[in-house]
Each structure stands twice: as C-alpha cells, then as structure tokens.
Amino acid sequence: MRIKISTRIVFLIGKYAIKIPIDKRGYLQGKNESNLYDKYKRYPYLAPLIWEKFGIVCQERCRELDVFDACVVTGVKALMPELDIDNCDLYNKENWGIHKEHQVLLDYGINQSISKMY
C-alpha cells in the first residue's frame, strides 16, 4: 500500500485508489471528479471512477507511465474545457497513468474556482 497526501489522502490498495479529502478543496475536487467523469466517461482520457460519496472517491488504479505524451494534454483541454485553466498542471507526469493502453488523467478534480483556492 502507498499513501500520497495533498488536499486529499490517497490510498493505493490493490486495484483501487481511494481519495479521502482532508480539507474543503479536497472535498470539492472529489465532487468535481465525479461530475467530470459522469460527463466525459465515454472518452478514454479519465481514470475510471467507480464511486464518489461525500467527496470520497474510489477509482480504478492505473499503471504508472513510462513515457509521458504531452500532446494528449492539448486534446484533453480541447475536449474538456473545464480542465483548460491556468493553475492546472496537466503536464505533470505524476497526474497521468495507463488504463487499457490509453494514457489517462488520474487527478482531474480541479476547476477554475478550486484552482483559485490554492
């Protein structure tokens, strides 16, 4: 098991990533991830979200990237305008993984108003 902490504590357990908010920003990110996944799940660019409850998110765990293809960021921003914001580091390799041979965004809960809270 691995643990990562920012605005949420992330437990990487077996096939799952459980994200538990530790502040208001983390709670809002969990809610926003759920909304974005519901809206864009038909596209292969978001890590699969299994459930969200009270800002707590359970995602399918994805493999780590060996090579980051930054061209995908341009496509994601064009397809999902909610993620085309100034304070959103989509170019950070650690925010990406591999699911079913596609490069997918692991942390997509940020939006314009949440980014201004940092």
C-alpha angles and dihedrals in degrees: 000000000000126000126204125184133199120116086335135036109236120203114196104203122167108298094352142078111203114196116197118187118234096185142014092276091054091049091051091047090054092050091046093049089055092050094047093046092051090050099044107023091115088071120074096232103090128071107248113266112212098185145336126204126169090347092306110126131200114196133177107259115245132204119261118258121253094189126019116219104204091190087078089066092064091052093047092050091049093047097041109035090182087073095049095095134131100241098047117105101207088154092068106110091211090065090063136070142164123264121173090344093305125115104241135187111245100187111041103143097107123104135170096276095043091048090058090057091069 
